[in-house]
Amino acid sequence: MNTLTIGKRIALILAALSLALLVVGSYGIYRVVKLRTLTREIVEDAMPGVVVLGRINTRATENQGYAARMLSLKDPADREKLLATLRESAAQNTKDYDAYAKSITTPEEQRLYEKLLATRAANREQRDKFFKLVETDAAAAEQVFNTGLTTTYNAYSDATDASLKYNVDRANTFGAEITTDVDNTITFILIVTVLSLAAGGTLAFFSMRAILKVLGEVSDSLNAGAAQTTSAAGEVATASQSLATGSTQQAASLEETSASLEEISSMTKRNAENAQKAKDLAGTARQAADTGVADMSAMKTAMDGIKSSSDEIAKIIKTIDEIAFQTNILALNAAVEAARAGEAGAGFAVVAEEVRNLAQRSAQAARETAQKIEGAIHRTTQGVEISNKVAVSLEEIATRSRQVDELVVEIATASLEQNQGITQVTSAVAQMDHVTQSNAASAEESASAAEELSAQAKAMEDNVRQLLALAGRATAAEITSESTPPPARKSAPKVPARAAAPKPHGPAIVMTPPAARRNGTTVPPADSFSDITH
């Protein structure tokens, strides 16, 4: 019994009372059905038979009197009127017999009914005989009346009385059974009611004693828990106040950091744009250097061609000079031979002299041309050497330009990545700022919630006192004297106002009604016990 819960104890009491009510109700229904059957037997069987048989017996007596009166009547009209009355009485008897026959339910009643029909038939036979003799032979009719008609009437009356007595006895029997059943039902209901009240009272007594014991233990535990909750609520309120203050300061610092990062982000963005422009200019310079190297290479090729052509021309001039030299020698030889020939060779000597002169001029022209060509070759060689040096310089410039271009590309890429990183950091700091603002707001709400928790803890203490009074551990006067109003709520520090303050990202704190909670058990407000303790 001690392991049962309050609900099970109450359910056990209700089950016992319900079982008793079910037994009483079932027995009462059974008895009512039986009473209804007995009543129907009386109303539909016994009483109709008593009524019908009473009318039949009355008419039999009246008919016997009408027969006796018939002896004294001399007027045929009076006799005819009396016969009409007898016929009407006989017709009513026939209807009553038919109605009575339908109400017969037992073999004994059927036997008595058949005997009644037999005596009636015998009486009617004697009465018909009597009525016939009345018209013709009064003495014989009187003899029949005194003997046969009276005898059959007595037998008919006895049979009617027997059937009537049978139905009256049945009605009395049914009535006695009804009385007995009613008495038994009343006795049974009283006994079951008394036993149910005794059992229910016993169960209720022990259950209430166990419940009050458990309530007392729970009240003591809740009282200790309420004190701990009140202390913890005060500590939580203090911590929440500190958290709200720290969150406010952190929000201000993050706001300043966010502003500085925005400036750095702007400068980084400008550096990235300048690096991109420098990248474009370096690319252009690299292209120009590559073009100069290509042009210088073409010029070097042209200078090499010029030098080669000058060398070829020098060779040709040298050949011409050698031809002029040979021609001069030949002209000298021809002059010598012409001198040897005398006058015959005078004309040839002139020609030889002219050829010699031409050879000398050709040699002179070849030497001058060779000198100029040598000067041109010398200058061409210097130009080739200079162009080689310029080509090397341009190649070096192109190489340096490519290196500068690569460095500028890397600088531009790094600046872009730095800009993106600064942007992400700025966004992260802005989000941190929003979160900090949200945390500050949440801290303020936590402070308010802690103060509300403190008030709820105070309300729980009041509820525990009410529960102690309910369990008999304290009186109403002690409750009134121990009750103190909850402490006034302190306003939490406010977060500095900002334009378009973000909504908190975390879940909103939902305040529960003032009902203290401990170990998942909700203690109702103090007002809930007012209708029990007062």
KASULSUL-V267592 format. One record per helix or strand. SS is the DSSP state (@ for helix, = for strand). FROM is the first residue (numbers start at 1). TO is the last residue. Records with the same first field share a line. If there is no record, write none. Layout:
# KASULSUL-V267592
SS=FROM-TO, FROM-TO
This chain:
# KASULSUL-V267592
@=6-70, 76-102, 107-136, 138-470, 476-482, 526-533
==517-518, 521-522
